[in-house]
């Protein structure tokens, strides 16, 4: 069955997410890793939330995906069954992830009301 998922990214975790998506770690996860990567490549971001569609045959839906990946990188996950064509509006999430993690977009981690809450704290090592 196909589901539409909407979630708020945890910006402080997006560098780790980007690495795992690109180094083959998530793709190698069985049985759903390839679907997770494909879902993130077609996901969109707008209004501070990421939306994507995903195929899953489990009950409850996306249980394994959430326990192994999504709950680490997203908050406020909403999953709705969907029948028919899917049309998601927003900017490509994959492009935003790349920009956040490769220094493009000025290296800014702020988009659509999402801001990185990490602060620079100087450390003195003796």
HELIX and SHEET records of a PDB file:
HELIX    1   1 UNK A   11  UNK A   13  5                                   3    
HELIX    2   2 UNK A   14  UNK A   22  1                                   9    
HELIX    3   3 UNK A   33  UNK A   42  1                                  10    
HELIX    4   4 UNK A   63  UNK A   65  1                                   3    
HELIX    5   5 UNK A   66  UNK A   70  3                                   5    
HELIX    6   6 UNK A   71  UNK A   73  1                                   3    
HELIX    7   7 UNK A   93  UNK A  102  1                                  10    
HELIX    8   8 UNK A  105  UNK A  107  5                                   3    
SHEET    1   A 5 UNK A  74  UNK A  81  0                                        
SHEET    2   A 5 UNK A   2  UNK A   9 -1                                        
SHEET    3   A 5 UNK A  49  UNK A  55 -1                                        
SHEET    4   A 5 UNK A  44  UNK A  46 -1                                        
SHEET    5   A 5 UNK A  91  UNK A  92 -1                                        
END                                                                             
